[in-house]
Every structure is written in structure tokens, then in C-alpha cells.
């Protein structure tokens, strides 16, 4: 496909597509703060643990209170250049109630780093979690990775990581399952999106290297995808790429009608939402 700046601005600039985006950011931050205030003194909670000696390399851990629970690892979005794990603490509530531990990851943001470095940080975070599984109290053989938007891209990259080759002390099946919400899995169009690539600094080589849809996923990794029914055609195409290129891994694509790029992730606060139900099923069956 031949891309133009005008096309990519229209299809990929979600702040233009959803003019009230700032209200979503403010709500997420408020709900995240309220959740952390309620949980900060609960047994098993660990806030701002450092997983590497790199910028912004911290994570929050919330325990469900049951030893050897499965773990859900969530990676926030923000086009790799904004937002914070603290904005999404609230997604942990339904998982904790279902006896699933939750870790939320932070990472250095573009333009201070490039996406390659962020992917490396996410691998370091997962390695840190596995090595600290006994102290944290979860089952290291039952890890599900999830993410929204750029976070879904990072989760997809982790689902393609050959862990024992990256670090021989880690099991190659470290990631048992992935929840990919409104992600970007083909980064070529972003080369034509100066509104974001001025910070990402992608070129043809890095865009190809980081396009998870065209990489081989781990054979055992089960995947669930979702995209908002009100999202752009390109975000819907991005979502369809997983079904097209990872057919042996995809177990469900959850319809999310009447949601846009920002409200689609709100579903994770509602245990009765079909997306959350599928996510919990994914974690509990890991």
C-alpha cells in the first residue's frame, strides 16, 4: 500500500479522532491514584520496584493474596511517548478478585529512547518478574501479557521473543498467552505520520524489525485480540493482521462495538464485560 501523510494523520492520530481524549487521560489518572491509595498497604503490594538500571524502569505489583496465583502483566499505551503505569492501576481490580496477580510496567518514553530500547526494557521487566516469583508469590509458569495500543505492540513483541535465546536462564515459554487491545503490529505507516514519528524516529529498517505481525510468535502462546468498533479503518486493519499472520495462535477476537481507541480499554474495569471475561479465562487457563 502507498501511504501519504494526510492518510496517516487521519487514520492514526487518535487525539484528532477522539477530541475529548484528555478527559479519558484525566479519568484514568484519578482512578489509578484511588486504586493505589486503597491497595498500597495491602499484603503483597509493591509499588515502583526497579527492574533494571535504565530510565523509568519500574513496575507495580498487586497480589490477590493467594499463593502461586497466575500473573497478568499489563503494558500501557501512549504511542510509546506518553502516559504511565500509574494511569492504569485500576485495571487490576477484576483480576485480583478472580485470584490473578497483576503487574503494571513502566518504560522510558520516546524521544529520549527509541522503540527498540523499550522492547528491551519490557524483556528485562519480564525476566525480573520470573526471577522474583518466589518472593512475589506467583506461579512463574502462568504468565499472561496484555497491553493497549502501543502497549499491545510491546506485548506482541514479547510474544515473539525467544526467551531462552535472549537469556539462557529463562524458559522459552515464559509468555503463555497475550491480550492485545487496539495495537499496532505493522509500523510502516508510522513512517508517514510526522505527528508521532518526530518522537519515535523510526526508519524503514526499524519499522520492519519492530512489526510484530510479521514476526513468528511463540508456538505455544495463545492470543486474544480486540479493537474498538468506532476506531479508524487502519486500527481495525492492524487488529486483523494478527488473525491473518498468527492464525495458529489466535483463539478469539472480541467485538467491542461503540468503543473508541480510548474507551475500549475501560472494559478491563468491568468483570462482566466480554473482553474482561475472556482475559480472565486466558489468565486462569495459563
C-alpha positions as CSV (number, residue, x, y, z in Angstrom):
1,X,0.0,0.0,0.0
2,X,1.1,3.6,-0.7
3,X,0.8,5.8,2.3
4,X,0.5,9.6,2.5
5,X,0.9,12.0,5.3
6,X,-2.7,13.0,5.1
7,X,-3.9,9.4,5.2
8,X,-1.8,8.5,8.2
9,X,-2.8,11.7,10.1
10,X,-6.4,10.9,9.5
11,X,-6.1,7.2,10.4
12,X,-3.5,7.1,13.2
13,X,-3.9,10.4,15.1
14,X,-6.3,9.3,17.8
15,X,-6.2,12.6,19.5
16,X,-7.9,14.1,16.5
17,X,-10.3,11.2,16.1
18,X,-11.4,11.5,19.7
19,X,-11.3,15.2,20.6
20,X,-12.2,14.6,24.3
21,X,-9.2,12.4,24.7
22,X,-7.8,14.5,27.6
23,X,-10.9,13.6,29.7
24,X,-10.0,10.0,29.4
25,X,-6.4,10.6,30.5
26,X,-7.6,12.6,33.5
27,X,-10.1,9.9,34.5
28,X,-7.6,7.1,34.2
29,X,-5.1,9.0,36.3
30,X,-7.7,9.7,39.0
31,X,-8.9,6.1,39.1
32,X,-5.4,4.9,39.2
33,X,-4.5,7.1,42.1
34,X,-7.6,6.0,44.0
35,X,-6.8,2.3,43.4
36,X,-3.2,2.7,44.6
37,X,-4.3,4.5,47.8
38,X,-6.7,1.7,48.6
39,X,-4.1,-1.1,47.9
40,X,-0.8,0.4,49.0
41,X,-0.8,-1.1,52.4
42,X,-2.3,-4.5,51.4
43,X,0.0,-7.5,51.8
44,X,1.9,-8.3,48.6
45,X,1.6,-4.8,47.1
46,X,4.9,-3.5,45.8
47,X,5.0,-0.1,44.2
48,X,7.7,1.3,42.0
49,X,10.0,-1.7,42.1
50,X,13.1,-1.2,39.9
51,X,13.5,-4.0,37.3
52,X,16.6,-2.5,35.6
53,X,19.1,0.3,35.8
54,X,17.6,2.2,32.9
55,X,15.3,5.3,32.8
56,X,11.8,4.8,34.1
57,X,12.3,1.0,34.6
58,X,9.8,0.4,37.4
59,X,6.8,-1.7,38.0
60,X,3.9,-2.1,40.4
61,X,2.8,-5.4,41.7
62,X,-0.5,-6.3,43.2
63,X,-1.1,-9.6,44.9
64,X,-4.5,-11.3,45.0
65,X,-3.5,-12.9,48.3
66,X,-3.4,-16.5,47.0
67,X,0.0,-18.1,46.7
68,X,1.1,-19.4,43.3
69,X,-1.6,-17.4,41.5
70,X,-1.3,-16.8,37.8
71,X,0.1,-13.4,36.8
72,X,-1.3,-10.8,34.4
73,X,1.3,-8.3,33.2
74,X,-0.2,-5.1,31.7
75,X,1.7,-2.6,29.5
76,X,0.2,0.9,29.0
77,X,-0.1,2.7,25.7
78,X,0.5,6.3,24.7
79,X,2.3,5.9,21.3
80,X,5.5,4.9,23.2
81,X,5.9,8.5,24.2
82,X,3.3,9.3,26.9
83,X,1.2,8.0,29.8
84,X,2.4,5.9,32.8
85,X,1.6,2.7,34.6
86,X,0.0,4.7,37.4
87,X,-2.7,5.7,34.9
88,X,-3.9,2.1,34.7
89,X,-3.7,0.7,38.2
90,X,-7.5,0.4,38.2
91,X,-7.4,-2.4,35.6
92,X,-6.1,-4.7,38.3
93,X,-9.4,-4.9,40.3
94,X,-11.2,-7.7,38.4
95,X,-8.1,-9.8,38.1
96,X,-7.4,-9.6,41.8
97,X,-11.0,-10.6,42.6
98,X,-10.5,-13.6,40.3
99,X,-7.4,-14.6,42.1
100,X,-4.9,-13.4,39.5
101,X,-1.9,-11.3,40.5
102,X,-1.2,-8.2,38.4
103,X,2.0,-6.3,37.4
104,X,2.0,-3.0,35.6
105,X,5.1,-2.0,33.8
106,X,6.7,1.4,33.1
107,X,9.3,2.1,30.4
108,X,11.4,5.0,29.1
109,X,9.5,7.2,26.7
110,X,10.3,8.4,23.2
111,X,12.1,10.7,22.1
112,X,14.5,10.0,25.0
113,X,14.8,6.4,23.8
114,X,13.7,4.5,20.7
115,X,11.2,1.6,20.5
116,X,14.0,-1.0,20.3
117,X,15.1,0.1,23.7
118,X,11.6,0.0,25.1
119,X,11.2,-3.6,23.9
120,X,14.4,-4.5,25.6
121,X,13.1,-2.9,28.8
122,X,10.0,-5.0,28.6
123,X,12.1,-8.1,28.3
124,X,14.1,-7.1,31.3
125,X,10.9,-6.5,33.3
126,X,9.6,-10.0,32.5
127,X,12.9,-11.5,33.4
128,X,12.9,-9.6,36.7
129,X,9.4,-10.9,37.5
130,X,10.4,-14.5,36.8
131,X,13.5,-14.2,39.0
132,X,11.4,-12.7,41.8
133,X,8.5,-15.0,41.5
134,X,9.1,-16.8,44.8
135,X,9.2,-13.5,46.8
136,X,6.2,-12.0,45.0
137,X,4.3,-15.2,45.3
138,X,3.0,-16.0,41.8
139,X,3.5,-19.1,39.6
140,X,6.2,-18.2,37.0
141,X,4.8,-20.8,34.7
142,X,1.4,-19.0,34.3
143,X,2.2,-15.5,32.9
144,X,-0.2,-13.7,30.5
145,X,1.0,-10.4,28.9
146,X,-1.5,-7.7,28.0
147,X,-1.4,-4.3,26.6
148,X,-3.3,-1.4,25.0
149,X,-2.3,0.5,21.8
150,X,1.5,0.8,21.9
151,X,1.4,-1.5,24.9
152,X,-0.3,-4.1,22.8
153,X,2.5,-3.8,20.3
154,X,5.0,-4.4,23.1
155,X,3.0,-7.3,24.4
156,X,3.1,-8.8,20.9
157,X,6.8,-8.3,20.7
158,X,7.2,-10.2,23.9
159,X,5.0,-13.0,22.4
160,X,7.6,-13.3,19.6
161,X,10.7,-13.3,22.0
162,X,12.7,-16.5,22.1
163,X,13.4,-16.1,25.8
164,X,16.0,-18.8,26.2
165,X,18.0,-17.3,23.4
166,X,17.6,-13.8,24.9
167,X,18.6,-15.1,28.3
168,X,19.5,-18.8,28.8
169,X,18.3,-18.7,32.4
170,X,14.7,-18.0,31.2
171,X,12.2,-20.6,29.9
172,X,11.4,-20.2,26.3
173,X,7.7,-20.4,27.1
174,X,7.8,-17.6,29.5
175,X,4.7,-15.9,28.0
176,X,1.8,-18.4,27.9
177,X,-0.8,-16.0,26.5
178,X,-1.3,-12.5,25.2
179,X,-4.2,-10.0,25.3
180,X,-3.8,-7.4,22.5
181,X,-6.1,-4.4,22.6
182,X,-6.1,-1.9,19.8
183,X,-2.5,-2.5,19.0
184,X,-0.1,-1.5,16.2
185,X,1.6,-4.5,14.6
186,X,2.7,-3.1,11.3
187,X,4.8,0.1,11.9
188,X,5.4,1.0,8.3
189,X,2.5,3.6,8.2
190,X,4.1,5.5,11.1
191,X,6.9,6.4,8.8
192,X,4.3,8.7,7.1
193,X,3.0,10.1,10.4
194,X,5.2,13.0,11.4
195,X,2.9,13.9,14.3
196,X,4.3,10.8,16.1
197,X,7.4,9.8,14.2
198,X,9.1,13.0,15.1
199,X,9.4,11.4,18.5
200,X,9.7,7.7,17.5
201,X,12.4,8.3,14.9
202,X,11.5,5.1,13.1
203,X,13.2,4.4,9.7
204,X,12.4,1.6,7.2
205,X,14.7,-0.8,9.0
206,X,13.4,-0.3,12.5
207,X,9.8,-0.3,11.3
208,X,10.3,-3.7,9.7
209,X,12.2,-5.1,12.6
210,X,9.5,-4.0,15.1
211,X,6.4,-5.0,13.1
212,X,5.3,-7.9,15.3
213,X,2.6,-9.1,12.9
214,X,5.3,-10.3,10.5
215,X,7.4,-12.0,13.2
216,X,6.9,-15.6,14.2
217,X,5.1,-15.8,17.5
218,X,6.0,-18.5,20.1
219,X,4.1,-21.6,19.0
220,X,2.5,-22.2,22.4
221,X,1.3,-18.6,23.0
222,X,-2.5,-18.2,22.9
223,X,-3.7,-14.8,21.8
224,X,-6.9,-12.8,22.2
225,X,-7.4,-9.5,20.3
226,X,-9.8,-6.7,20.4
227,X,-10.3,-3.3,18.7
228,X,-13.0,-0.6,19.2
229,X,-15.9,-0.6,16.8
230,X,-15.5,3.2,16.5
231,X,-11.8,3.1,15.7
232,X,-10.3,4.0,12.4
233,X,-10.1,1.6,9.5
234,X,-6.4,1.3,9.9
235,X,-6.6,0.3,13.5
236,X,-9.1,-2.3,12.5
237,X,-6.7,-3.5,9.8
238,X,-3.9,-3.6,12.3
239,X,-6.0,-5.8,14.5
240,X,-6.9,-8.1,11.6
241,X,-3.2,-8.6,10.9
242,X,-2.9,-10.9,14.0
243,X,-5.6,-13.2,12.7
244,X,-4.0,-13.2,9.3
245,X,-0.4,-13.8,10.3
246,X,-0.8,-15.6,13.6
247,X,-3.8,-17.9,12.8
248,X,-2.5,-20.8,14.9
249,X,-2.2,-18.6,18.0
250,X,-5.3,-16.6,17.9
251,X,-8.1,-18.1,19.9
252,X,-10.6,-15.2,19.9
253,X,-11.2,-11.7,18.6
254,X,-13.6,-9.9,20.9
255,X,-16.0,-7.5,19.3
256,X,-16.1,-4.1,21.1
257,X,-18.9,-2.1,19.5
258,X,-19.5,1.5,20.4
259,X,-16.0,2.0,21.8
260,X,-13.2,4.2,20.5
261,X,-9.5,3.9,20.9
262,X,-9.6,5.1,24.5
263,X,-12.9,3.8,25.8
264,X,-12.1,0.2,24.6
265,X,-9.6,-0.3,27.4
266,X,-12.2,0.8,30.0
267,X,-13.7,-2.7,29.6
268,X,-11.0,-4.1,31.8
269,X,-12.5,-2.4,34.8
270,X,-15.8,-4.3,34.3
271,X,-15.7,-8.0,35.2
272,X,-19.0,-8.6,33.3
273,X,-17.6,-7.2,30.0
274,X,-16.9,-9.9,27.4
275,X,-13.4,-8.7,26.9
276,X,-12.6,-8.9,30.7
277,X,-14.2,-12.3,30.9
278,X,-12.1,-13.6,28.0
279,X,-9.0,-12.0,29.6
280,X,-9.7,-13.7,32.9
281,X,-10.3,-17.0,31.2
282,X,-6.9,-16.6,29.4
283,X,-5.1,-15.9,32.6
284,X,-6.7,-18.7,34.7
285,X,-6.1,-21.3,32.0
286,X,-2.4,-20.4,31.6
